[in-house]
Amino acid sequence: MEQLLAIVNVIISWIPEALAVVGAFALISARTPNKSDDRIIQVILDVINFLGSNFGKAKNDPAK
């Protein structure tokens, strides 16, 4: 039982860090243009959007 509580405490302690990482990637993806000619940049943008949890309507709008 003590091991289970220790695991839960570790998971709880990592939640703020995980949210900070997701938030940082969300900020980066919001400030980076979505259209790009360079395939490497587009792959990086896709990874940033994925890590920033930008799905559906939260994706960058290329029309802006």
mmCIF file of the N, C-alpha and C atoms, coordinates in Angstrom:
data_MODEL
# 
_entry.id   MODEL 
# 
loop_
_atom_site.group_PDB 
_atom_site.id 
_atom_site.type_symbol 
_atom_site.label_atom_id 
_atom_site.label_alt_id 
_atom_site.label_comp_id 
_atom_site.label_asym_id 
_atom_site.label_entity_id 
_atom_site.label_seq_id 
_atom_site.pdbx_PDB_ins_code 
_atom_site.Cartn_x 
_atom_site.Cartn_y 
_atom_site.Cartn_z 
_atom_site.occupancy 
_atom_site.B_iso_or_equiv 
_atom_site.pdbx_formal_charge 
_atom_site.auth_seq_id 
_atom_site.auth_comp_id 
_atom_site.auth_asym_id 
_atom_site.auth_atom_id 
_atom_site.pdbx_PDB_model_num 
ATOM 1   N N  . MET A 1 1  ? 0.817   -1.185 0.000   1.00 0.00 ? 1  MET A N  1 
ATOM 2   C CA . MET A 1 1  ? 0.000   0.000  0.000   1.00 0.00 ? 1  MET A CA 1 
ATOM 3   C C  . MET A 1 1  ? 0.868   1.259  0.000   1.00 0.00 ? 1  MET A C  1 
ATOM 4   N N  . GLU A 1 2  ? 1.980   1.202  0.726   1.00 0.00 ? 2  GLU A N  1 
ATOM 5   C CA . GLU A 1 2  ? 2.880   2.351  0.788   1.00 0.00 ? 2  GLU A CA 1 
ATOM 6   C C  . GLU A 1 2  ? 3.481   2.646  -0.578  1.00 0.00 ? 2  GLU A C  1 
ATOM 7   N N  . GLN A 1 3  ? 3.773   1.595  -1.350  1.00 0.00 ? 3  GLN A N  1 
ATOM 8   C CA . GLN A 1 3  ? 4.329   1.796  -2.691  1.00 0.00 ? 3  GLN A CA 1 
ATOM 9   C C  . GLN A 1 3  ? 3.321   2.480  -3.602  1.00 0.00 ? 3  GLN A C  1 
ATOM 10  N N  . LEU A 1 4  ? 2.070   2.105  -3.494  1.00 0.00 ? 4  LEU A N  1 
ATOM 11  C CA . LEU A 1 4  ? 1.020   2.724  -4.296  1.00 0.00 ? 4  LEU A CA 1 
ATOM 12  C C  . LEU A 1 4  ? 0.884   4.202  -3.949  1.00 0.00 ? 4  LEU A C  1 
ATOM 13  N N  . LEU A 1 5  ? 0.912   4.523  -2.667  1.00 0.00 ? 5  LEU A N  1 
ATOM 14  C CA . LEU A 1 5  ? 0.845   5.918  -2.245  1.00 0.00 ? 5  LEU A CA 1 
ATOM 15  C C  . LEU A 1 5  ? 2.062   6.702  -2.728  1.00 0.00 ? 5  LEU A C  1 
ATOM 16  N N  . ALA A 1 6  ? 3.225   6.071  -2.714  1.00 0.00 ? 6  ALA A N  1 
ATOM 17  C CA . ALA A 1 6  ? 4.434   6.731  -3.202  1.00 0.00 ? 6  ALA A CA 1 
ATOM 18  C C  . ALA A 1 6  ? 4.312   7.027  -4.697  1.00 0.00 ? 6  ALA A C  1 
ATOM 19  N N  . ILE A 1 7  ? 3.782   6.084  -5.457  1.00 0.00 ? 7  ILE A N  1 
ATOM 20  C CA . ILE A 1 7  ? 3.599   6.284  -6.898  1.00 0.00 ? 7  ILE A CA 1 
ATOM 21  C C  . ILE A 1 7  ? 2.611   7.414  -7.154  1.00 0.00 ? 7  ILE A C  1 
ATOM 22  N N  . VAL A 1 8  ? 1.505   7.430  -6.432  1.00 0.00 ? 8  VAL A N  1 
ATOM 23  C CA . VAL A 1 8  ? 0.498   8.489  -6.589  1.00 0.00 ? 8  VAL A CA 1 
ATOM 24  C C  . VAL A 1 8  ? 1.106   9.843  -6.243  1.00 0.00 ? 8  VAL A C  1 
ATOM 25  N N  . ASN A 1 9  ? 1.909   9.913  -5.196  1.00 0.00 ? 9  ASN A N  1 
ATOM 26  C CA . ASN A 1 9  ? 2.551   11.175 -4.819  1.00 0.00 ? 9  ASN A CA 1 
ATOM 27  C C  . ASN A 1 9  ? 3.521   11.656 -5.892  1.00 0.00 ? 9  ASN A C  1 
ATOM 28  N N  . VAL A 1 10 ? 4.240   10.741 -6.508  1.00 0.00 ? 10 VAL A N  1 
ATOM 29  C CA . VAL A 1 10 ? 5.155   11.122 -7.594  1.00 0.00 ? 10 VAL A CA 1 
ATOM 30  C C  . VAL A 1 10 ? 4.363   11.654 -8.779  1.00 0.00 ? 10 VAL A C  1 
ATOM 31  N N  . ILE A 1 11 ? 3.291   10.974 -9.131  1.00 0.00 ? 11 ILE A N  1 
ATOM 32  C CA . ILE A 1 11 ? 2.461   11.423 -10.257 1.00 0.00 ? 11 ILE A CA 1 
ATOM 33  C C  . ILE A 1 11 ? 1.888   12.804 -9.968  1.00 0.00 ? 11 ILE A C  1 
ATOM 34  N N  . ILE A 1 12 ? 1.398   13.009 -8.774  1.00 0.00 ? 12 ILE A N  1 
ATOM 35  C CA . ILE A 1 12 ? 0.832   14.307 -8.397  1.00 0.00 ? 12 ILE A CA 1 
ATOM 36  C C  . ILE A 1 12 ? 1.900   15.400 -8.442  1.00 0.00 ? 12 ILE A C  1 
ATOM 37  N N  . SER A 1 13 ? 3.112   15.077 -8.034  1.00 0.00 ? 13 SER A N  1 
ATOM 38  C CA . SER A 1 13 ? 4.169   16.086 -8.043  1.00 0.00 ? 13 SER A CA 1 
ATOM 39  C C  . SER A 1 13 ? 4.605   16.450 -9.456  1.00 0.00 ? 13 SER A C  1 
ATOM 40  N N  . TRP A 1 14 ? 4.387   15.571 -10.431 1.00 0.00 ? 14 TRP A N  1 
ATOM 41  C CA . TRP A 1 14 ? 4.789   15.841 -11.816 1.00 0.00 ? 14 TRP A CA 1 
ATOM 42  C C  . TRP A 1 14 ? 3.721   16.595 -12.605 1.00 0.00 ? 14 TRP A C  1 
ATOM 43  N N  . ILE A 1 15 ? 2.503   16.688 -12.097 1.00 0.00 ? 15 ILE A N  1 
ATOM 44  C CA . ILE A 1 15 ? 1.421   17.341 -12.843 1.00 0.00 ? 15 ILE A CA 1 
ATOM 45  C C  . ILE A 1 15 ? 1.742   18.802 -13.169 1.00 0.00 ? 15 ILE A C  1 
ATOM 46  N N  . PRO A 1 16 ? 2.204   19.628 -12.228 1.00 0.00 ? 16 PRO A N  1 
ATOM 47  C CA . PRO A 1 16 ? 2.498   21.024 -12.589 1.00 0.00 ? 16 PRO A CA 1 
ATOM 48  C C  . PRO A 1 16 ? 3.592   21.155 -13.653 1.00 0.00 ? 16 PRO A C  1 
ATOM 49  N N  . GLU A 1 17 ? 4.608   20.307 -13.591 1.00 0.00 ? 17 GLU A N  1 
ATOM 50  C CA . GLU A 1 17 ? 5.669   20.356 -14.589 1.00 0.00 ? 17 GLU A CA 1 
ATOM 51  C C  . GLU A 1 17 ? 5.141   19.964 -15.964 1.00 0.00 ? 17 GLU A C  1 
ATOM 52  N N  . ALA A 1 18 ? 4.312   18.933 -16.013 1.00 0.00 ? 18 ALA A N  1 
ATOM 53  C CA . ALA A 1 18 ? 3.746   18.502 -17.294 1.00 0.00 ? 18 ALA A CA 1 
ATOM 54  C C  . ALA A 1 18 ? 2.861   19.597 -17.884 1.00 0.00 ? 18 ALA A C  1 
ATOM 55  N N  . LEU A 1 19 ? 2.060   20.237 -17.047 1.00 0.00 ? 19 LEU A N  1 
ATOM 56  C CA . LEU A 1 19 ? 1.216   21.331 -17.524 1.00 0.00 ? 19 LEU A CA 1 
ATOM 57  C C  . LEU A 1 19 ? 2.047   22.518 -17.989 1.00 0.00 ? 19 LEU A C  1 
ATOM 58  N N  . ALA A 1 20 ? 3.159   22.776 -17.327 1.00 0.00 ? 20 ALA A N  1 
ATOM 59  C CA . ALA A 1 20 ? 4.038   23.870 -17.745 1.00 0.00 ? 20 ALA A CA 1 
ATOM 60  C C  . ALA A 1 20 ? 4.644   23.584 -19.115 1.00 0.00 ? 20 ALA A C  1 
ATOM 61  N N  . VAL A 1 21 ? 5.049   22.349 -19.353 1.00 0.00 ? 21 VAL A N  1 
ATOM 62  C CA . VAL A 1 21 ? 5.608   21.980 -20.661 1.00 0.00 ? 21 VAL A CA 1 
ATOM 63  C C  . VAL A 1 21 ? 4.551   22.121 -21.747 1.00 0.00 ? 21 VAL A C  1 
ATOM 64  N N  . VAL A 1 22 ? 3.352   21.615 -21.496 1.00 0.00 ? 22 VAL A N  1 
ATOM 65  C CA . VAL A 1 22 ? 2.270   21.725 -22.471 1.00 0.00 ? 22 VAL A CA 1 
ATOM 66  C C  . VAL A 1 22 ? 1.949   23.196 -22.728 1.00 0.00 ? 22 VAL A C  1 
ATOM 67  N N  . GLY A 1 23 ? 1.905   23.991 -21.684 1.00 0.00 ? 23 GLY A N  1 
ATOM 68  C CA . GLY A 1 23 ? 1.631   25.419 -21.836 1.00 0.00 ? 23 GLY A CA 1 
ATOM 69  C C  . GLY A 1 23 ? 2.708   26.131 -22.639 1.00 0.00 ? 23 GLY A C  1 
ATOM 70  N N  . ALA A 1 24 ? 3.962   25.789 -22.393 1.00 0.00 ? 24 ALA A N  1 
ATOM 71  C CA . ALA A 1 24 ? 5.056   26.405 -23.145 1.00 0.00 ? 24 ALA A CA 1 
ATOM 72  C C  . ALA A 1 24 ? 4.950   26.068 -24.627 1.00 0.00 ? 24 ALA A C  1 
ATOM 73  N N  . PHE A 1 25 ? 4.675   24.801 -24.938 1.00 0.00 ? 25 PHE A N  1 
ATOM 74  C CA . PHE A 1 25 ? 4.527   24.428 -26.342 1.00 0.00 ? 25 PHE A CA 1 
ATOM 75  C C  . PHE A 1 25 ? 3.300   25.071 -26.961 1.00 0.00 ? 25 PHE A C  1 
ATOM 76  N N  . ALA A 1 26 ? 2.243   25.263 -26.188 1.00 0.00 ? 26 ALA A N  1 
ATOM 77  C CA . ALA A 1 26 ? 1.051   25.941 -26.702 1.00 0.00 ? 26 ALA A CA 1 
ATOM 78  C C  . ALA A 1 26 ? 1.369   27.392 -27.040 1.00 0.00 ? 26 ALA A C  1 
ATOM 79  N N  . LEU A 1 27 ? 2.160   28.062 -26.193 1.00 0.00 ? 27 LEU A N  1 
ATOM 80  C CA . LEU A 1 27 ? 2.567   29.437 -26.489 1.00 0.00 ? 27 LEU A CA 1 
ATOM 81  C C  . LEU A 1 27 ? 3.435   29.507 -27.736 1.00 0.00 ? 27 LEU A C  1 
ATOM 82  N N  . ILE A 1 28 ? 4.366   28.579 -27.861 1.00 0.00 ? 28 ILE A N  1 
ATOM 83  C CA . ILE A 1 28 ? 5.234   28.564 -29.040 1.00 0.00 ? 28 ILE A CA 1 
ATOM 84  C C  . ILE A 1 28 ? 4.412   28.344 -30.296 1.00 0.00 ? 28 ILE A C  1 
ATOM 85  N N  . SER A 1 29 ? 3.489   27.411 -30.244 1.00 0.00 ? 29 SER A N  1 
ATOM 86  C CA . SER A 1 29 ? 2.702   27.105 -31.443 1.00 0.00 ? 29 SER A CA 1 
ATOM 87  C C  . SER A 1 29 ? 1.760   28.254 -31.793 1.00 0.00 ? 29 SER A C  1 
ATOM 88  N N  . ALA A 1 30 ? 1.313   29.013 -30.806 1.00 0.00 ? 30 ALA A N  1 
ATOM 89  C CA . ALA A 1 30 ? 0.432   30.150 -31.085 1.00 0.00 ? 30 ALA A CA 1 
ATOM 90  C C  . ALA A 1 30 ? 1.190   31.291 -31.749 1.00 0.00 ? 30 ALA A C  1 
ATOM 91  N N  . ARG A 1 31 ? 2.490   31.419 -31.482 1.00 0.00 ? 31 ARG A N  1 
ATOM 92  C CA . ARG A 1 31 ? 3.290   32.513 -32.016 1.00 0.00 ? 31 ARG A CA 1 
ATOM 93  C C  . ARG A 1 31 ? 4.021   32.149 -33.296 1.00 0.00 ? 31 ARG A C  1 
ATOM 94  N N  . THR A 1 32 ? 3.948   30.918 -33.734 1.00 0.00 ? 32 THR A N  1 
ATOM 95  C CA . THR A 1 32 ? 4.671   30.460 -34.917 1.00 0.00 ? 32 THR A CA 1 
ATOM 96  C C  . THR A 1 32 ? 3.693   30.328 -36.076 1.00 0.00 ? 32 THR A C  1 
ATOM 97  N N  . PRO A 1 33 ? 4.032   30.911 -37.242 1.00 0.00 ? 33 PRO A N  1 
ATOM 98  C CA . PRO A 1 33 ? 3.142   30.764 -38.395 1.00 0.00 ? 33 PRO A CA 1 
ATOM 99  C C  . PRO A 1 33 ? 2.959   29.296 -38.778 1.00 0.00 ? 33 PRO A C  1 
ATOM 100 N N  . ASN A 1 34 ? 1.789   28.979 -39.252 1.00 0.00 ? 34 ASN A N  1 
ATOM 101 C CA . ASN A 1 34 ? 1.482   27.590 -39.567 1.00 0.00 ? 34 ASN A CA 1 
ATOM 102 C C  . ASN A 1 34 ? 1.905   27.210 -40.987 1.00 0.00 ? 34 ASN A C  1 
ATOM 103 N N  . LYS A 1 35 ? 1.866   28.142 -41.937 1.00 0.00 ? 35 LYS A N  1 
ATOM 104 C CA . LYS A 1 35 ? 2.245   27.843 -43.316 1.00 0.00 ? 35 LYS A CA 1 
ATOM 105 C C  . LYS A 1 35 ? 3.768   27.904 -43.440 1.00 0.00 ? 35 LYS A C  1 
ATOM 106 N N  . SER A 1 36 ? 4.319   26.914 -44.127 1.00 0.00 ? 36 SER A N  1 
ATOM 107 C CA . SER A 1 36 ? 5.761   26.886 -44.313 1.00 0.00 ? 36 SER A CA 1 
ATOM 108 C C  . SER A 1 36 ? 6.100   26.080 -45.547 1.00 0.00 ? 36 SER A C  1 
ATOM 109 N N  . ASP A 1 37 ? 7.070   26.556 -46.310 1.00 0.00 ? 37 ASP A N  1 
ATOM 110 C CA . ASP A 1 37 ? 7.526   25.816 -47.486 1.00 0.00 ? 37 ASP A CA 1 
ATOM 111 C C  . ASP A 1 37 ? 8.477   24.700 -47.080 1.00 0.00 ? 37 ASP A C  1 
ATOM 112 N N  . ASP A 1 38 ? 9.129   24.887 -45.985 1.00 0.00 ? 38 ASP A N  1 
ATOM 113 C CA . ASP A 1 38 ? 10.159  23.946 -45.557 1.00 0.00 ? 38 ASP A CA 1 
ATOM 114 C C  . ASP A 1 38 ? 9.529   22.769 -44.828 1.00 0.00 ? 38 ASP A C  1 
ATOM 115 N N  . ARG A 1 39 ? 9.785   21.562 -45.318 1.00 0.00 ? 39 ARG A N  1 
ATOM 116 C CA . ARG A 1 39 ? 9.196   20.355 -44.731 1.00 0.00 ? 39 ARG A CA 1 
ATOM 117 C C  . ARG A 1 39 ? 9.653   20.144 -43.287 1.00 0.00 ? 39 ARG A C  1 
ATOM 118 N N  . ILE A 1 40 ? 10.890  20.451 -42.997 1.00 0.00 ? 40 ILE A N  1 
ATOM 119 C CA . ILE A 1 40 ? 11.419  20.256 -41.643 1.00 0.00 ? 40 ILE A CA 1 
ATOM 120 C C  . ILE A 1 40 ? 10.700  21.174 -40.659 1.00 0.00 ? 40 ILE A C  1 
ATOM 121 N N  . ILE A 1 41 ? 10.490  22.429 -41.049 1.00 0.00 ? 41 ILE A N  1 
ATOM 122 C CA . ILE A 1 41 ? 9.785   23.369 -40.177 1.00 0.00 ? 41 ILE A CA 1 
ATOM 123 C C  . ILE A 1 41 ? 8.354   22.903 -39.939 1.00 0.00 ? 41 ILE A C  1 
ATOM 124 N N  . GLN A 1 42 ? 7.713   22.368 -40.990 1.00 0.00 ? 42 GLN A N  1 
ATOM 125 C CA . GLN A 1 42 ? 6.338   21.896 -40.829 1.00 0.00 ? 42 GLN A CA 1 
ATOM 126 C C  . GLN A 1 42 ? 6.272   20.711 -39.859 1.00 0.00 ? 42 GLN A C  1 
ATOM 127 N N  . VAL A 1 43 ? 7.267   19.823 -39.920 1.00 0.00 ? 43 VAL A N  1 
ATOM 128 C CA . VAL A 1 43 ? 7.306   18.692 -38.987 1.00 0.00 ? 43 VAL A CA 1 
ATOM 129 C C  . VAL A 1 43 ? 7.475   19.215 -37.559 1.00 0.00 ? 43 VAL A C  1 
ATOM 130 N N  . ILE A 1 44 ? 8.355   20.195 -37.383 1.00 0.00 ? 44 ILE A N  1 
ATOM 131 C CA . ILE A 1 44 ? 8.560   20.785 -36.057 1.00 0.00 ? 44 ILE A CA 1 
ATOM 132 C C  . ILE A 1 44 ? 7.265   21.432 -35.570 1.00 0.00 ? 44 ILE A C  1 
ATOM 133 N N  . LEU A 1 45 ? 6.571   22.160 -36.458 1.00 0.00 ? 45 LEU A N  1 
ATOM 134 C CA . LEU A 1 45 ? 5.302   22.779 -36.073 1.00 0.00 ? 45 LEU A CA 1 
ATOM 135 C C  . LEU A 1 45 ? 4.262   21.730 -35.695 1.00 0.00 ? 45 LEU A C  1 
ATOM 136 N N  . ASP A 1 46 ? 4.228   20.622 -36.425 1.00 0.00 ? 46 ASP A N  1 
ATOM 137 C CA . ASP A 1 46 ? 3.284   19.557 -36.093 1.00 0.00 ? 46 ASP A CA 1 
ATOM 138 C C  . ASP A 1 46 ? 3.571   18.976 -34.702 1.00 0.00 ? 46 ASP A C  1 
ATOM 139 N N  . VAL A 1 47 ? 4.852   18.791 -34.406 1.00 0.00 ? 47 VAL A N  1 
ATOM 140 C CA . VAL A 1 47 ? 5.235   18.268 -33.091 1.00 0.00 ? 47 VAL A CA 1 
ATOM 141 C C  . VAL A 1 47 ? 4.867   19.275 -32.005 1.00 0.00 ? 47 VAL A C  1 
ATOM 142 N N  . ILE A 1 48 ? 5.146   20.566 -32.253 1.00 0.00 ? 48 ILE A N  1 
ATOM 143 C CA . ILE A 1 48 ? 4.810   21.598 -31.269 1.00 0.00 ? 48 ILE A CA 1 
ATOM 144 C C  . ILE A 1 48 ? 3.305   21.652 -31.051 1.00 0.00 ? 48 ILE A C  1 
ATOM 145 N N  . ASN A 1 49 ? 2.523   21.588 -32.133 1.00 0.00 ? 49 ASN A N  1 
ATOM 146 C CA . ASN A 1 49 ? 1.066   21.596 -31.984 1.00 0.00 ? 49 ASN A CA 1 
ATOM 147 C C  . ASN A 1 49 ? 0.584   20.375 -31.218 1.00 0.00 ? 49 ASN A C  1 
ATOM 148 N N  . PHE A 1 50 ? 1.196   19.220 -31.468 1.00 0.00 ? 50 PHE A N  1 
ATOM 149 C CA . PHE A 1 50 ? 0.805   18.005 -30.756 1.00 0.00 ? 50 PHE A CA 1 
ATOM 150 C C  . PHE A 1 50 ? 1.144   18.127 -29.275 1.00 0.00 ? 50 PHE A C  1 
ATOM 151 N N  . LEU A 1 51 ? 2.374   18.556 -28.967 1.00 0.00 ? 51 LEU A N  1 
ATOM 152 C CA . LEU A 1 51 ? 2.792   18.674 -27.572 1.00 0.00 ? 51 LEU A CA 1 
ATOM 153 C C  . LEU A 1 51 ? 2.041   19.789 -26.853 1.00 0.00 ? 51 LEU A C  1 
ATOM 154 N N  . GLY A 1 52 ? 1.594   20.786 -27.601 1.00 0.00 ? 52 GLY A N  1 
ATOM 155 C CA . GLY A 1 52 ? 0.818   21.870 -27.012 1.00 0.00 ? 52 GLY A CA 1 
ATOM 156 C C  . GLY A 1 52 ? -0.657  21.549 -26.919 1.00 0.00 ? 52 GLY A C  1 
ATOM 157 N N  . SER A 1 53 ? -1.009  20.328 -27.242 1.00 0.00 ? 53 SER A N  1 
ATOM 158 C CA . SER A 1 53 ? -2.403  19.859 -27.203 1.00 0.00 ? 53 SER A CA 1 
ATOM 159 C C  . SER A 1 53 ? -3.323  20.735 -28.050 1.00 0.00 ? 53 SER A C  1 
ATOM 160 N N  . ASN A 1 54 ? -2.830  21.179 -29.197 1.00 0.00 ? 54 ASN A N  1 
ATOM 161 C CA . ASN A 1 54 ? -3.632  21.989 -30.108 1.00 0.00 ? 54 ASN A CA 1 
ATOM 162 C C  . ASN A 1 54 ? -4.323  21.064 -31.096 1.00 0.00 ? 54 ASN A C  1 
ATOM 163 N N  . PHE A 1 55 ? -5.563  20.734 -30.780 1.00 0.00 ? 55 PHE A N  1 
ATOM 164 C CA . PHE A 1 55 ? -6.348  19.853 -31.625 1.00 0.00 ? 55 PHE A CA 1 
ATOM 165 C C  . PHE A 1 55 ? -7.616  20.575 -32.046 1.00 0.00 ? 55 PHE A C  1 
ATOM 166 N N  . GLY A 1 56 ? -8.122  20.246 -33.207 1.00 0.00 ? 56 GLY A N  1 
ATOM 167 C CA . GLY A 1 56 ? -9.387  20.792 -33.664 1.00 0.00 ? 56 GLY A CA 1 
ATOM 168 C C  . GLY A 1 56 ? -9.353  22.296 -33.801 1.00 0.00 ? 56 GLY A C  1 
ATOM 169 N N  . LYS A 1 57 ? -10.251 22.981 -33.109 1.00 0.00 ? 57 LYS A N  1 
ATOM 170 C CA . LYS A 1 57 ? -10.359 24.441 -33.211 1.00 0.00 ? 57 LYS A CA 1 
ATOM 171 C C  . LYS A 1 57 ? -9.213  25.163 -32.536 1.00 0.00 ? 57 LYS A C  1 
ATOM 172 N N  . ALA A 1 58 ? -8.411  24.501 -31.716 1.00 0.00 ? 58 ALA A N  1 
ATOM 173 C CA . ALA A 1 58 ? -7.280  25.151 -31.050 1.00 0.00 ? 58 ALA A CA 1 
ATOM 174 C C  . ALA A 1 58 ? -6.069  25.275 -31.961 1.00 0.00 ? 58 ALA A C  1 
ATOM 175 N N  . LYS A 1 59 ? -6.122  24.668 -33.144 1.00 0.00 ? 59 LYS A N  1 
ATOM 176 C CA . LYS A 1 59 ? -4.997  24.743 -34.071 1.00 0.00 ? 59 LYS A CA 1 
ATOM 177 C C  . LYS A 1 59 ? -4.798  26.176 -34.537 1.00 0.00 ? 59 LYS A C  1 
ATOM 178 N N  . ASN A 1 60 ? -3.575  26.492 -34.985 1.00 0.00 ? 60 ASN A N  1 
ATOM 179 C CA . ASN A 1 60 ? -3.279  27.813 -35.519 1.00 0.00 ? 60 ASN A CA 1 
ATOM 180 C C  . ASN A 1 60 ? -4.100  28.033 -36.774 1.00 0.00 ? 60 ASN A C  1 
ATOM 181 N N  . ASP A 1 61 ? -4.637  29.238 -36.927 1.00 0.00 ? 61 ASP A N  1 
ATOM 182 C CA . ASP A 1 61 ? -5.448  29.578 -38.086 1.00 0.00 ? 61 ASP A CA 1 
ATOM 183 C C  . ASP A 1 61 ? -4.545  30.248 -39.128 1.00 0.00 ? 61 ASP A C  1 
ATOM 184 N N  . PRO A 1 62 ? -4.272  29.591 -40.260 1.00 0.00 ? 62 PRO A N  1 
ATOM 185 C CA . PRO A 1 62 ? -3.375  30.176 -41.254 1.00 0.00 ? 62 PRO A CA 1 
ATOM 186 C C  . PRO A 1 62 ? -3.972  31.410 -41.934 1.00 0.00 ? 62 PRO A C  1 
ATOM 187 N N  . ALA A 1 63 ? -5.279  31.637 -41.818 1.00 0.00 ? 63 ALA A N  1 
ATOM 188 C CA . ALA A 1 63 ? -5.921  32.773 -42.463 1.00 0.00 ? 63 ALA A CA 1 
ATOM 189 C C  . ALA A 1 63 ? -5.628  34.078 -41.730 1.00 0.00 ? 63 ALA A C  1 
ATOM 190 N N  . LYS A 1 64 ? -5.166  34.018 -40.518 1.00 0.00 ? 64 LYS A N  1 
ATOM 191 C CA . LYS A 1 64 ? -4.917  35.238 -39.743 1.00 0.00 ? 64 LYS A CA 1 
ATOM 192 C C  . LYS A 1 64 ? -3.595  35.847 -40.101 1.00 0.00 ? 64 LYS A C  1 
# 
